[in-house]
Amino acid sequence: MKVNTRLIPRGVRILCAAIAFFGGVFSYSPTNAAYGPGQQIERYPQIVTDTRLVLTAQKKIEEKLKEQGETRRTEITLLRAAATLHVPPGQLTIEPTLPRDVRYGLTTPVYLSVYLNGKFYRRATCYFRVSVYDKILVAARDLSLEREIEAKDVQLQDVAVEDKGNIYLKDASLVVGKVPARVIKAGTPIRENMLQSPIVIESGAFVTIISKKNGIMISAEGVAMQRGRIGKIIKVRNAVSRKVLRGKVIDAKTIEIV
């Protein structure tokens, strides 16, 4: 519909004209507000996506695990990705680095140094959690102090381990006959330092003291002054001389002077 402007009062026509003029001058553009009028895309035409940064960082972790000799099943979980980067024109390279060896079950950062034409431009960081799984012995039930472990007390199970070394036990024969050095809850992976030999000598027990020198073995009667486990060093008193010595527990009746 055509409007006859002569029917509109003069003051109203002037106001409408002013709105139209200044509206064009101050028109809002989301693109201009975010980047400036055509400057961002021209100054920073290269885009390094967060996906590219994450994949580069993850590859670095995989290479480090291989370098550490890790062959077990692993899971690499992204905790926090680096933000997408806008980079000026030029030759772009990304160099990932780790601050330390990969720590199992803990947060592992990967630093991504971005170089432009061979010069450092910016650094980004991705954070991961690396889980490594192994089939190891775990407690099948709660294991109490000084109670000898039987084969039925442990079972093999695929669990996430906390160390890249072989500190967990896999052979039940290395566990059976030992006693916990502390209470071990059901489902706990079993390490060698959690176990100890059972007590075979009580304090005050009569024992045989032996001493080996130059291929000759001398024996005497003695009295244990401490409880003892096989392989441990305890105090023992010679029953004749009353002299207190230190010796290694050989079995339930024998202590070898050290």
N, C-alpha and C positions, 0 to 999 in steps of 0.2 A: 504494500500500500504506500502511495506517495504522500508525503507530508508537506503541506504548504507552510514553509518556515515564516512567511510574513504574518501568519496568525499567531506565532509565538512571541511573547513580549521580548523587547530588545535585551533587557537585563538577563533574562533566562538564556537567550541565544549566546551572549558573551560568556556566561558561566559554563555552558556546555562546550563551547569552543576551547576554553581554558583547560577543562578536564581532559578533552581529547588530546590537546597538545602535550601537557605535562604527563599524561598517562603514557604517551609514547616515549618520552624522555626517560622516565623512571620505571619502565616496564621491567618485571622480575623474570629472570631465567634461572632455573635450578642449575643448569650447566655453568652459567657465568658465575653464580654464587659459589659453586664448589671449586671451580678450576681457574676462574678469571676468563675473560673473553678470548678463547682460543689459545691461551698460553700453555696450559698444563699438557695438552696432547702434543703440542709442538716441542716443548722442552723435555718431556718425559715420555717418549713414544714406546719404550720397551716396558713390558709388563712381566714381572716374575710372579707367577701365581703361588698361592699358599700350597697348592697341591704339588707343584714342582719342588718347592722347598722341603716339604715333608718327605717326598720320595727320595730326594738327594740325601737327607739326614738318615732315613731308614736304611738306605744302601750302605752308608758309613757304618752303622751299627752292625749290619750283617757281615761286612768285611772284618770288623773288629772281632766279632765272635769267632769267625773262621780263623783269624790270626791267633786267638787265644786257644785254639784247638777244640772248640766246642762242637760236638757232633750230636748232642741230644736235642730233643724236640724243644723248639722255642716259640714264644709268642711275643711280638713287639706291639705294644698298645700305645697309641698316641694320646698323650695327656693334654698337650697344648701346642697348637700349630703357630708358626710365625705368620705374620700378616703379609698380604700381597704387597709387593714392592713396585713402584714406578721409577724407571731408570732412564737417564738421558741416553741419546744415541751413542753407539760405540761398541767395541768388542767386550762382551759380557762373560765372566767366568765366576763360578761359585765353588768355594773351597770349604768342605765340611771338616770339622775337627772335634775330637772328644777331649774333655778335660782330664779324663782318667780311664782306666779299664771299665768295661761295662759292669755295673753293679746289679746283681740279680735281685729282683723284687723291690728295688728302690728306684727313685726318679733319676733318669739319665738324661742330661742335657746334651744337645748337639749344636755347636756353634757353626753358623753358616756365614763365612766372609765373602762378600760380594765385591768383585774387582771390575773396574771399568777401564779398558785400555791398559791393563796391567797395574793400575793404581787402586788402592783400597777405596771403596765407596761407602759401604755400609755393612753392618753385621746384624744378622737375625738369629733367633734361637728357637729350636723346637724341643719339646720335652716328651720323653717316652718312659714307659715302664717295661722292662724286659723280664719275662718269666721263662725259666728253663725247667723242664720236667725230666724226671728220671725215675726208674723203678727201683725203689730202695726199701729197706726194712722199716716198718713202723710198729709201734706198740699196738697190739690187738686189744689190750685192756690196760687199765691203770697198773703200773708196776711200782711196788713199794720198796722202800729201802731194805737192804740185806736179804731180800727174798730171791733165791736163785731163779734165773730165767729159764723157762722150758721152751721147747720148739713151738708149742701152741700159743705162747705169749706174744709172738711176733708174726708179721705177715708182709709179703711184698706188695707194694702199692705204688702207682704212678703219681708222684706229687711234685709240686714246685719246690726246687731246692734254693738255698740261699748263698751258695758259694760255688765258684768255678772249679775248686779242687775236689778230690775224692775223699771227703770227710765223712760221708755217709756209708753205712754198712749195707751189704747186699747178701752176704753169706750167713745163714742162720747159725752155722757151726762156730762162728766167731762170737756169738752172743750167748748161746746156750751154756749154762754153768756159771756165767758171770752174774753179778748183782748190780742193781742201779746205784750210782753214786748220789743220786737224788731221785725224788719221786718223778716218774715219767708218765704223763697222762696218755690215755688212749688216743691213737692217731698221730702221735708225735714221731717225726723221723728220728731214727736212732743213730747217734754219732759215737765214735769210739770213746771220746772223753766223758760220755755219760755213764760208762760202765767201769767196773773194777772187779778184781778177784774177790771171792768170798773170804771171810775171816777163817783161818785154819788153826791159828794158835791163840789161845786166850792168855791174858796176863796171869802169871803165876804157874803156868804149865811147865812141867819138866820136859826138857828137850835135850837133844844131842848137839853139842857145839863141835863144828869141824873147822879145820884150818889147813889150807894147802899151800906148800912152799917147796920150791925146787923138786916138784914131782912127788913129794912126801905129804901124806895126809895125817894130821893129828886130830884126835877126837877127845872130848871130855863131856862130863855131865854139866848141865846148866839149867837155869830157870829164866823163862821169858819174863821181861819186865813191862811188856806192852802187848796189846793185841796185834796180830800180824796177818798179812795177806801174802800169798805167794809172790815173790819178786820184790817185796817191800823191805826196807831197812828198819829194824827195831833194835831196842836195847836188850841185852841178855847178860845175866850174871853167872860167872863161873862158880859152880857149886862148891869147889874145893878152895880156890884162891879168893873167892868173893869179889874178884875184879869184875867191873862192869865194862862190857864191850859192845860194839855195834856189829850187827850181822844181817845178812840177807836171808829171808825165809825161803827155804828150798821146798819143804813140804810140811805136813802137819807135825812132824817130829824133829826136823833138822834145820839148824841155822848155821850158815857159813859166815865166818868172821871176815869182815872187809877192811 
